[in-house]
Amino acid sequence: MKTILITGATGNVGSEVVKALKGKRVNVVAAVTELEKPELHLPADTERVRFVFGEEATYAPAFQGVDAVFLLRPPQISDAKHLINPAIDAMRAAGVRAVTFLSVQGAQSNPLVPHHAIEKHLEHSGLEYTFLRAAFFMQNLSTTHRDDIRLHDDIMIPAGNGRTAFVDVRDLAAVAALTLTGEGHVRQAYELTSAEALTYSEVAQILSEVLRRTIRYPHPNVVQFWERMHERHQAVGYVLVMTALYAVAALGKAGHLTHDTKRLLGRDPLTFRQFAQDFASVWEKAPA
Ligand SMILES: NC(=O)c1ccc[n+]([C@@H]2O[C@H](COP(=O)([O-])OP(=O)(O)OC[C@H]3O[C@@H](n4cnc5c(N)ncnc54)[C@H](OP(=O)(O)O)[C@@H]3O)[C@@H](O)[C@H]2O)c1
Protein backbone atom coordinates (compact mmCIF):
# COMPACT_ATOMS: atom_id res chain seq x y z
CA MET A 1 0.00 0.00 0.00
CA LYS A 2 1.21 3.51 -0.84
CA THR A 3 2.51 5.58 2.11
CA ILE A 4 1.72 9.30 2.13
CA LEU A 5 3.37 11.77 4.53
CA ILE A 6 1.43 14.93 5.42
CA THR A 7 3.50 17.93 6.54
CA GLY A 8 1.73 20.64 8.55
CA ALA A 9 -0.61 17.85 9.65
CA THR A 10 -1.78 19.66 12.78
CA GLY A 11 -2.70 22.86 10.92
CA ASN A 12 -5.78 24.08 9.04
CA VAL A 13 -5.03 22.41 5.73
CA GLY A 14 -2.90 19.43 6.77
CA SER A 15 -5.47 18.16 9.27
CA GLU A 16 -8.15 18.29 6.56
CA VAL A 17 -5.86 16.43 4.15
CA VAL A 18 -5.41 13.68 6.76
CA LYS A 19 -9.21 13.47 7.06
CA ALA A 20 -9.71 13.50 3.28
CA LEU A 21 -7.35 10.52 2.92
CA LYS A 22 -9.15 8.46 5.57
CA GLY A 23 -10.95 5.54 3.98
CA LYS A 24 -8.70 5.56 0.92
CA ARG A 25 -6.44 2.55 0.42
CA VAL A 26 -3.29 4.35 1.52
CA ASN A 27 -1.14 4.48 4.62
CA VAL A 28 -1.24 8.03 6.03
CA VAL A 29 1.54 9.37 8.26
CA ALA A 30 1.24 12.77 9.96
CA ALA A 31 4.48 14.77 10.23
CA VAL A 32 4.33 16.61 13.56
CA THR A 33 6.80 18.89 15.31
CA GLU A 34 6.05 17.42 18.76
CA LEU A 35 5.11 13.76 19.13
CA GLU A 36 3.73 14.15 22.63
CA LYS A 37 1.56 17.22 22.01
CA PRO A 38 -2.13 16.32 22.28
CA GLU A 39 -3.53 17.15 18.85
CA LEU A 40 -7.12 18.26 18.80
CA HIS A 41 -7.22 18.27 15.02
CA LEU A 42 -5.83 14.79 14.35
CA PRO A 43 -7.79 11.55 14.69
CA ALA A 44 -6.30 9.66 17.67
CA ASP A 45 -5.32 6.62 15.58
CA THR A 46 -3.23 8.65 13.08
CA GLU A 47 0.34 7.40 12.70
CA ARG A 48 2.81 10.19 13.50
CA VAL A 49 6.46 10.90 12.89
CA ARG A 50 8.52 13.82 14.19
CA PHE A 51 9.55 16.22 11.43
CA VAL A 52 10.79 19.79 11.69
CA PHE A 53 11.85 21.99 8.75
CA GLY A 54 15.36 23.20 9.60
CA GLU A 55 16.18 20.18 11.82
CA GLU A 56 17.92 18.04 9.22
CA ALA A 57 18.25 15.02 11.51
CA THR A 58 14.45 14.59 11.32
CA TYR A 59 14.36 14.37 7.49
CA ALA A 60 15.62 10.87 6.61
CA PRO A 61 13.63 9.03 9.33
CA ALA A 62 10.45 10.88 8.31
CA PHE A 63 10.86 10.21 4.57
CA GLN A 64 11.93 6.57 4.94
CA GLY A 65 9.46 4.32 3.05
CA VAL A 66 7.30 7.27 1.93
CA ASP A 67 5.93 7.31 -1.64
CA ALA A 68 4.30 10.73 -1.74
CA VAL A 69 4.39 13.90 0.38
CA PHE A 70 1.84 16.65 0.95
CA LEU A 71 4.18 19.61 1.33
CA LEU A 72 3.09 22.70 3.25
CA ARG A 73 5.22 25.72 4.01
CA PRO A 74 4.47 26.72 7.61
CA PRO A 75 3.47 30.42 7.65
CA GLN A 76 6.29 31.19 10.11
CA ILE A 77 8.96 30.14 7.58
CA SER A 78 9.92 32.76 5.01
CA ASP A 79 13.44 31.49 4.21
CA ALA A 80 12.37 28.71 1.86
CA LYS A 81 15.83 28.37 0.33
CA HIS A 82 17.46 27.31 3.60
CA LEU A 83 14.56 25.73 5.48
CA ILE A 84 12.26 24.06 2.93
CA ASN A 85 14.31 23.29 -0.18
CA PRO A 86 16.90 21.07 1.61
CA ALA A 87 13.98 18.99 2.89
CA ILE A 88 12.84 18.54 -0.72
CA ASP A 89 16.33 17.30 -1.62
CA ALA A 90 16.16 14.87 1.30
CA MET A 91 12.80 13.56 0.03
CA ARG A 92 14.35 12.77 -3.31
CA ALA A 93 17.39 11.14 -1.67
CA ALA A 94 15.11 8.97 0.50
CA GLY A 95 13.20 7.65 -2.54
CA VAL A 96 10.01 9.73 -2.32
CA ARG A 97 8.43 9.78 -5.79
CA ALA A 98 5.79 12.52 -5.75
CA VAL A 99 5.03 15.81 -3.97
CA THR A 100 1.81 17.79 -3.87
CA PHE A 101 2.75 21.32 -2.79
CA LEU A 102 0.29 23.79 -1.29
CA SER A 103 1.20 27.03 -3.04
CA VAL A 104 -0.62 30.31 -3.39
CA GLN A 105 -2.47 31.98 -6.27
CA GLY A 106 0.00 33.94 -8.39
CA ALA A 107 3.14 32.33 -6.89
CA GLN A 108 4.55 31.54 -10.34
CA SER A 109 4.95 35.24 -11.17
CA ASN A 110 5.65 36.66 -7.70
CA PRO A 111 9.20 36.05 -6.44
CA LEU A 112 8.34 37.86 -3.18
CA VAL A 113 6.33 34.93 -1.82
CA PRO A 114 8.38 31.97 -0.48
CA HIS A 115 6.20 29.58 -2.50
CA HIS A 116 7.85 30.88 -5.69
CA ALA A 117 11.29 29.53 -4.72
CA ILE A 118 9.76 26.24 -3.58
CA GLU A 119 7.91 25.75 -6.88
CA LYS A 120 11.12 26.48 -8.81
CA HIS A 121 13.08 24.04 -6.67
CA LEU A 122 10.49 21.29 -7.13
CA GLU A 123 10.51 21.82 -10.89
CA HIS A 124 14.22 20.94 -10.93
CA SER A 125 14.15 18.31 -8.18
CA GLY A 126 13.49 15.19 -10.27
CA LEU A 127 10.36 14.58 -8.16
CA GLU A 128 6.89 14.28 -9.67
CA TYR A 129 5.19 17.46 -8.49
CA THR A 130 1.72 18.97 -8.43
CA PHE A 131 1.10 22.57 -7.37
CA LEU A 132 -2.13 23.60 -5.64
CA ARG A 133 -2.18 27.39 -5.96
CA ALA A 134 -4.82 28.31 -3.45
CA ALA A 135 -6.99 31.40 -3.19
CA PHE A 136 -7.68 33.09 0.15
CA PHE A 137 -8.91 30.58 2.74
CA MET A 138 -12.48 31.06 3.99
CA GLN A 139 -11.12 29.62 7.23
CA ASN A 140 -9.05 32.81 7.81
CA LEU A 141 -12.35 34.24 9.05
CA SER A 142 -12.78 31.38 11.55
CA THR A 143 -9.15 31.46 12.75
CA THR A 144 -7.07 34.65 12.36
CA HIS A 145 -10.13 36.95 12.29
CA ARG A 146 -12.41 34.87 14.49
CA ASP A 147 -12.27 37.18 17.50
CA ASP A 148 -13.05 40.31 15.47
CA ILE A 149 -16.34 38.69 14.58
CA ARG A 150 -16.93 36.87 17.86
CA LEU A 151 -16.06 39.69 20.26
CA HIS A 152 -16.52 42.90 18.23
CA ASP A 153 -19.14 41.92 15.61
CA ASP A 154 -16.91 43.38 12.93
CA ILE A 155 -14.39 42.38 10.27
CA MET A 156 -11.19 44.38 10.71
CA ILE A 157 -9.54 43.75 7.35
CA PRO A 158 -8.08 46.66 5.32
CA ALA A 159 -9.27 45.45 1.92
CA GLY A 160 -11.59 48.34 0.98
CA ASN A 161 -14.16 47.40 -1.64
CA GLY A 162 -11.87 44.92 -3.42
CA ARG A 163 -13.16 41.46 -4.24
CA THR A 164 -11.39 38.39 -2.88
CA ALA A 165 -11.53 34.93 -4.42
CA PHE A 166 -12.06 32.53 -1.52
CA VAL A 167 -11.64 28.77 -1.22
CA ASP A 168 -12.79 26.44 1.53
CA VAL A 169 -9.86 24.51 3.00
CA ARG A 170 -11.98 21.35 2.87
CA ASP A 171 -12.13 21.64 -0.94
CA LEU A 172 -8.37 22.18 -1.05
CA ALA A 173 -7.88 19.05 1.03
CA ALA A 174 -10.19 17.04 -1.23
CA VAL A 175 -8.13 18.09 -4.27
CA ALA A 176 -4.90 17.32 -2.42
CA ALA A 177 -6.17 13.81 -1.61
CA LEU A 178 -7.08 13.34 -5.27
CA THR A 179 -3.64 14.35 -6.52
CA LEU A 180 -1.87 12.20 -3.91
CA THR A 181 -3.83 9.07 -4.77
CA GLY A 182 -4.92 9.47 -8.42
CA GLU A 183 -3.27 9.54 -11.83
CA GLY A 184 -2.70 12.38 -14.29
CA HIS A 185 -1.57 15.16 -11.95
CA VAL A 186 2.18 15.10 -12.52
CA ARG A 187 3.69 18.51 -13.44
CA GLN A 188 0.23 20.10 -13.15
CA ALA A 189 -0.56 23.40 -11.43
CA TYR A 190 -4.13 23.94 -10.25
CA GLU A 191 -5.49 27.31 -9.24
CA LEU A 192 -8.07 26.53 -6.58
CA THR A 193 -10.87 28.97 -5.86
CA SER A 194 -14.54 28.70 -5.04
CA ALA A 195 -17.06 30.10 -7.52
CA GLU A 196 -17.38 33.46 -5.71
CA ALA A 197 -15.20 36.54 -5.36
CA LEU A 198 -16.69 38.56 -2.51
CA THR A 199 -16.16 41.99 -1.02
CA TYR A 200 -15.87 42.10 2.77
CA SER A 201 -19.20 43.95 2.89
CA GLU A 202 -20.74 40.89 1.23
CA VAL A 203 -18.89 38.60 3.65
CA ALA A 204 -20.29 40.64 6.57
CA GLN A 205 -23.79 40.40 5.09
CA ILE A 206 -23.62 36.60 4.76
CA LEU A 207 -22.24 36.26 8.30
CA SER A 208 -25.00 38.53 9.64
CA GLU A 209 -27.67 36.38 7.99
CA VAL A 210 -26.15 33.09 9.15
CA LEU A 211 -25.34 34.23 12.71
CA ARG A 212 -28.57 36.22 13.05
CA ARG A 213 -26.82 39.30 14.43
CA THR A 214 -25.27 42.26 12.66
CA ILE A 215 -21.64 41.83 11.65
CA ARG A 216 -20.20 45.07 10.28
CA TYR A 217 -17.48 45.72 7.76
CA PRO A 218 -16.25 49.18 8.79
CA HIS A 219 -13.76 49.58 5.89
CA PRO A 220 -10.83 49.90 8.31
CA ASN A 221 -7.66 51.61 7.21
CA VAL A 222 -4.22 50.11 7.79
CA VAL A 223 -3.71 52.02 11.07
CA GLN A 224 -6.95 50.65 12.54
CA PHE A 225 -5.99 47.17 11.38
CA TRP A 226 -2.58 47.45 13.06
CA GLU A 227 -4.15 48.71 16.27
CA ARG A 228 -6.43 45.67 16.43
CA MET A 229 -3.57 43.28 15.62
CA HIS A 230 -1.41 44.97 18.28
CA GLU A 231 -4.20 44.52 20.86
CA ARG A 232 -4.15 40.82 20.03
CA HIS A 233 -0.31 40.61 20.32
CA GLN A 234 0.12 39.37 16.75
CA ALA A 235 3.74 39.12 15.54
CA VAL A 236 4.86 42.13 13.49
CA GLY A 237 6.14 40.01 10.58
CA TYR A 238 2.80 38.23 10.31
CA VAL A 239 0.87 41.51 10.38
CA LEU A 240 3.15 42.92 7.67
CA VAL A 241 2.42 39.96 5.40
CA MET A 242 -1.32 40.33 6.01
CA THR A 243 -1.13 44.08 5.31
CA ALA A 244 0.53 43.39 1.95
CA LEU A 245 -2.04 40.72 1.04
CA TYR A 246 -4.98 42.95 1.95
CA ALA A 247 -3.48 45.86 0.01
CA VAL A 248 -3.49 43.61 -3.06
CA ALA A 249 -7.15 42.80 -2.39
CA ALA A 250 -7.99 46.49 -1.92
CA LEU A 251 -6.48 47.15 -5.35
CA GLY A 252 -8.92 44.64 -6.82
CA LYS A 253 -6.18 42.16 -7.71
CA ALA A 254 -7.28 39.23 -5.52
CA GLY A 255 -10.56 38.31 -7.17
CA HIS A 256 -9.50 35.94 -9.93
CA LEU A 257 -11.76 32.86 -10.15
CA THR A 258 -11.10 29.58 -11.95
CA HIS A 259 -13.03 26.35 -12.64
CA ASP A 260 -10.23 24.04 -11.47
CA THR A 261 -11.87 23.08 -8.16
CA LYS A 262 -15.14 22.13 -9.84
CA ARG A 263 -13.42 20.30 -12.68
CA LEU A 264 -11.26 18.24 -10.34
CA LEU A 265 -13.90 17.45 -7.71
CA GLY A 266 -16.76 16.95 -10.18
CA ARG A 267 -19.07 19.11 -8.05
CA ASP A 268 -19.57 22.77 -7.22
CA PRO A 269 -17.02 24.17 -4.75
CA LEU A 270 -18.28 24.94 -1.25
CA THR A 271 -19.77 28.43 -0.94
CA PHE A 272 -18.97 31.04 1.68
CA ARG A 273 -22.50 30.68 3.05
CA GLN A 274 -22.01 26.93 3.50
CA PHE A 275 -18.69 27.58 5.25
CA ALA A 276 -20.35 30.14 7.55
CA GLN A 277 -23.13 27.69 8.43
CA ASP A 278 -20.71 24.85 9.13
CA PHE A 279 -18.44 26.98 11.33
CA ALA A 280 -21.13 29.16 12.97
CA SER A 281 -20.31 27.92 16.49
CA VAL A 282 -16.80 29.44 16.44
CA TRP A 283 -18.25 32.96 16.28
CA GLU A 284 -20.70 32.47 19.13
CA LYS A 285 -20.12 34.93 21.93
CA ALA A 286 -18.80 33.40 25.14
CA PRO A 287 -21.49 33.06 27.79
CA ALA A 288 -21.74 36.21 29.92
N1 LIG B 1 -4.36 31.63 4.62
C1 LIG B 1 -4.58 31.73 3.32
O1 LIG B 1 -5.52 32.39 2.88
C2 LIG B 1 -3.66 31.02 2.36
C3 LIG B 1 -3.94 31.04 0.99
C4 LIG B 1 -3.10 30.35 0.11
C5 LIG B 1 -2.01 29.65 0.61
N2 LIG B 1 -1.76 29.67 1.95
C6 LIG B 1 -0.59 28.92 2.46
O2 LIG B 1 -1.02 27.88 3.34
C7 LIG B 1 0.04 27.61 4.25
C8 LIG B 1 -0.50 27.63 5.67
O3 LIG B 1 -1.37 26.55 5.85
P1 LIG B 1 -2.21 26.38 7.21
O4 LIG B 1 -3.18 27.51 7.33
O5 LIG B 1 -2.72 24.99 7.24
O6 LIG B 1 -1.09 26.61 8.34
P2 LIG B 1 -1.25 26.46 9.91
O7 LIG B 1 -2.65 26.12 10.27
O8 LIG B 1 -0.61 27.66 10.53
O9 LIG B 1 -0.36 25.18 10.22
C9 LIG B 1 1.03 25.20 10.11
C10 LIG B 1 1.54 23.78 10.30
O10 LIG B 1 2.96 23.77 10.12
C11 LIG B 1 3.56 23.12 11.24
N3 LIG B 1 4.88 23.69 11.47
C12 LIG B 1 5.19 24.90 12.01
N4 LIG B 1 6.52 25.06 12.04
C13 LIG B 1 7.06 23.92 11.52
C14 LIG B 1 8.38 23.49 11.26
N5 LIG B 1 9.46 24.26 11.55
N6 LIG B 1 8.56 22.28 10.72
C15 LIG B 1 7.52 21.48 10.43
N7 LIG B 1 6.24 21.84 10.62
C16 LIG B 1 6.02 23.05 11.17
C17 LIG B 1 2.62 23.35 12.39
O11 LIG B 1 2.86 22.37 13.38
P3 LIG B 1 2.75 22.72 14.96
O12 LIG B 1 1.28 22.68 15.26
O13 LIG B 1 3.48 21.64 15.63
O14 LIG B 1 3.37 24.07 15.14
C18 LIG B 1 1.27 23.20 11.70
O15 LIG B 1 0.93 21.84 11.57
C19 LIG B 1 1.10 28.69 4.04
O16 LIG B 1 2.14 28.21 3.23
C20 LIG B 1 0.30 29.76 3.35
O17 LIG B 1 1.10 30.64 2.60
C21 LIG B 1 -2.55 30.32 2.84
The ligand as an SDF file (V2000), in Angstrom:
LIG
                    3D

 48 52  0  0  0  0  0  0  0  0999 V2000
   -4.3610   31.6300    4.6180 N   0  0  0  0  0  0  0  0  0  0  0  0
   -4.5850   31.7330    3.3220 C   0  0  0  0  0  0  0  0  0  0  0  0
   -5.5240   32.3920    2.8750 O   0  0  0  0  0  0  0  0  0  0  0  0
   -3.6590   31.0250    2.3590 C   0  0  0  0  0  0  0  0  0  0  0  0
   -3.9380   31.0410    0.9920 C   0  0  0  0  0  0  0  0  0  0  0  0
   -3.1030   30.3470    0.1110 C   0  0  0  0  0  0  0  0  0  0  0  0
   -2.0110   29.6540    0.6100 C   0  0  0  0  0  0  0  0  0  0  0  0
   -1.7560   29.6660    1.9460 N   0  0  0  0  0  0  0  0  0  0  0  0
   -0.5950   28.9210    2.4620 C   0  0  0  0  0  0  0  0  0  0  0  0
   -1.0210   27.8780    3.3360 O   0  0  0  0  0  0  0  0  0  0  0  0
    0.0360   27.6150    4.2530 C   0  0  0  0  0  0  0  0  0  0  0  0
   -0.4990   27.6260    5.6690 C   0  0  0  0  0  0  0  0  0  0  0  0
   -1.3700   26.5540    5.8500 O   0  0  0  0  0  0  0  0  0  0  0  0
   -2.2050   26.3780    7.2130 P   0  0  0  0  0  0  0  0  0  0  0  0
   -3.1760   27.5120    7.3290 O   0  0  0  0  0  0  0  0  0  0  0  0
   -2.7190   24.9950    7.2390 O   0  0  0  0  0  0  0  0  0  0  0  0
   -1.0860   26.6090    8.3380 O   0  0  0  0  0  0  0  0  0  0  0  0
   -1.2500   26.4620    9.9070 P   0  0  0  0  0  0  0  0  0  0  0  0
   -2.6550   26.1160   10.2740 O   0  0  0  0  0  0  0  0  0  0  0  0
   -0.6080   27.6550   10.5270 O   0  0  0  0  0  0  0  0  0  0  0  0
   -0.3630   25.1810   10.2250 O   0  0  0  0  0  0  0  0  0  0  0  0
    1.0310   25.1950   10.1150 C   0  0  0  0  0  0  0  0  0  0  0  0
    1.5400   23.7800   10.3020 C   0  0  0  0  0  0  0  0  0  0  0  0
    2.9570   23.7700   10.1190 O   0  0  0  0  0  0  0  0  0  0  0  0
    3.5620   23.1230   11.2360 C   0  0  0  0  0  0  0  0  0  0  0  0
    4.8830   23.6930   11.4740 N   0  0  0  0  0  0  0  0  0  0  0  0
    5.1920   24.8980   12.0100 C   0  0  0  0  0  0  0  0  0  0  0  0
    6.5220   25.0600   12.0370 N   0  0  0  0  0  0  0  0  0  0  0  0
    7.0550   23.9220   11.5190 C   0  0  0  0  0  0  0  0  0  0  0  0
    8.3810   23.4930   11.2630 C   0  0  0  0  0  0  0  0  0  0  0  0
    9.4600   24.2580   11.5460 N   0  0  0  0  0  0  0  0  0  0  0  0
    8.5630   22.2840   10.7190 N   0  0  0  0  0  0  0  0  0  0  0  0
    7.5180   21.4790   10.4270 C   0  0  0  0  0  0  0  0  0  0  0  0
    6.2360   21.8350   10.6220 N   0  0  0  0  0  0  0  0  0  0  0  0
    6.0200   23.0510   11.1660 C   0  0  0  0  0  0  0  0  0  0  0  0
    2.6220   23.3530   12.3940 C   0  0  0  0  0  0  0  0  0  0  0  0
    2.8620   22.3670   13.3790 O   0  0  0  0  0  0  0  0  0  0  0  0
    2.7540   22.7150   14.9630 P   0  0  0  0  0  0  0  0  0  0  0  0
    1.2780   22.6760   15.2590 O   0  0  0  0  0  0  0  0  0  0  0  0
    3.4820   21.6370   15.6350 O   0  0  0  0  0  0  0  0  0  0  0  0
    3.3710   24.0680   15.1390 O   0  0  0  0  0  0  0  0  0  0  0  0
    1.2670   23.1980   11.6970 C   0  0  0  0  0  0  0  0  0  0  0  0
    0.9350   21.8450   11.5720 O   0  0  0  0  0  0  0  0  0  0  0  0
    1.1000   28.6880    4.0440 C   0  0  0  0  0  0  0  0  0  0  0  0
    2.1360   28.2110    3.2300 O   0  0  0  0  0  0  0  0  0  0  0  0
    0.3020   29.7630    3.3520 C   0  0  0  0  0  0  0  0  0  0  0  0
    1.1020   30.6440    2.5960 O   0  0  0  0  0  0  0  0  0  0  0  0
   -2.5520   30.3160    2.8360 C   0  0  0  0  0  0  0  0  0  0  0  0
  1  2  1  0
  2  3  2  0
  2  4  1  0
  4  5  1  0
  4 48  2  0
  5  6  2  0
  6  7  1  0
  7  8  2  0
  8  9  1  0
  8 48  1  0
  9 10  1  0
  9 46  1  0
 10 11  1  0
 11 12  1  0
 11 44  1  0
 12 13  1  0
 13 14  1  0
 14 15  2  0
 14 16  1  0
 14 17  1  0
 17 18  1  0
 18 19  2  0
 18 20  1  0
 18 21  1  0
 21 22  1  0
 22 23  1  0
 23 24  1  0
 23 42  1  0
 24 25  1  0
 25 26  1  0
 25 36  1  0
 26 27  1  0
 26 35  1  0
 27 28  2  0
 28 29  1  0
 29 30  1  0
 29 35  2  0
 30 31  1  0
 30 32  2  0
 32 33  1  0
 33 34  2  0
 34 35  1  0
 36 37  1  0
 36 42  1  0
 37 38  1  0
 38 39  2  0
 38 40  1  0
 38 41  1  0
 42 43  1  0
 44 45  1  0
 44 46  1  0
 46 47  1  0
M  CHG  2   8   1  16  -1
M  END
$$$$
